Amino acid sequence: MPISKKELESLLLKSFPDAVINIEELKDDGDHYKALIISKQFKEKTKIQQHQMVYEALNGKMGSELHALMLKTQSE
């Protein structure tokens, strides 16, 4: 079952309430998204650590309900 853009944004905002989040659908299937997440929580974290934080925020939906996420993170 695909994940909606709204649900994806909601999951991310729970873990990154201070974030500016921009999500775009890459295909019209609820399975392929592009996300830009800007959060103070990423400060002094490597890109790998930042992306791990995002995947953790998705509560296991990556690889099941969400097939592809093109991810860009930054700390401001």
Sequence and secondary structure as in RCSB ss.txt:
>XXXX:A:sequence
MPISKKELESLLLKSFPDAVINIEELKDDGDHYKALIISKQFKEKTKIQQHQMVYEALNGKMGSELHALMLKTQS
E
>XXXX:A:secstr
    HHHHHHHHHHH TT EEEEEESSTTSSEEEEEEE GGGTT  HHHHHHHHHHHTTT BTTTB EEEEEEE 
 
